[in-house]
Amino acid sequence: MSGVAGFPGLLRAAERAEPKLAFRALGKTGHKVTTLGFGTMLASDPLVVERAADVGLNFFDTARSYQGGNNERMVGEALKGKRQRVILASKTLAPTKQGALSELDTSLKTIGTDYLDIWYLHAKSKPEEVTDELLEAQQMAKQAGKIRFAGVSLHFNMKRLIPWLVQKGRTEVILASYNFYLDEDPADAIRAARQAGVGIVAMKVMAGGYARIKRGDRLYGQDPKALLARLQKPGAMLAGLKWSLRNEAVDTAIVGITDFDELEEDTRAMSEPYGPADAALLGV
């Protein structure tokens, strides 16, 4: 066994090359974020999260609903002592103002922080789901100093919802599904929102990963078997990430990173532009 006394990841992480970082402005928030963000939903090893922060990634995304709250706890432990160097986002699925504010207090306590940089109303698919009382909850949280920026996350219906949120004018960051295999390409809506000053965070950039594809998730086209065949090619996952980042209106892309190997591979997207070889892998 390589590594240090039962902790092989410690030595392996220390031996890895430092990545070349790339940054983009996050809308009008005044912050610059690494174009690769860390999506922690599937992460369980705090050493990987800690390593990501140590090599310079500064955008970390969690949610109250991930792993029954244990994900927030793990992220908080991993980023302890690094809080001022990172942009930290979490989310609520609560349908009411009081429920959302209660979840926010629980998130802050669980993570061990006084505030979130971004607090998303999570998994909205229709305008009517983004209610005035939920938007009011975000404004109340801002006034109380518990969050800095209000966000909404979208898995579906981006072409309709993104312009609606921009017109509504109360959302500062949008987290949206964006990949090469979507049924409807929201690129124009993303660009328009970014021009209006809204921060854009892309998710599901690798078309949702193997688990979602095998379920036949309706987000990723009508032929999950064909998509799976593409993504199983060596280098295709990284190509998918680079495809999303080629859109300069995307400020950062959050990727579900679970181990040191994935972290090292994904950081390459910050210094390796999307090219013909990537297009050949993805078939687009």
C-alpha angles and dihedrals in degrees: 000000000000121000137048120320099312096332104096092165093064096064094036091054092048091051095054123102118255110253126238106249128219125194137198132184113260100230112278094327092107092237130115116215133193109258087235113064127187115244104198101189094109097030120112103159112084089196090068092050090047091049091052091055092045093055090050110267105144105181119080126175128197137149140215089240097054112108092342092296094309091108091061089049093051093047091050092052093047094050096042107134091016099070096110091054098055141063107232125196132185135170145219130213093189112130097209136058095242092044092051094048090048090051090049091056089049091049093051092049093046095048092042098234136120095224146010120231091215128017115190131203092225134231101354117172104169133042091239089062090062094070127188090243092056091049088049090052089057092050091049090051091051092050090050091052092242095119134022102202134024118228142176126207122214128193097170141020094031096156090062102033101046095059090043092054092047091051091047087058100206101098120086100179129031122198108200139172108251127167144131094265104052118131090228120032110224094189095116092049090048092051093048092049091049091050087054089056100257115141113240123211117181123212135178086036091153089055092264099302130259098302096057093042093052089053088056092240107202092227094071106061132272100287112059092169092059091048092049090052090054096048094048090067112104109264096013096113091054089046089055091053092049090049090060094045092052085077100084090203087072106089096191139347120220114217128192101244119183107168145016094266092055091046092052093047096046094050088064088074089072093063104024114073123214109269145169093283090056092048090052091052093050096039093230 
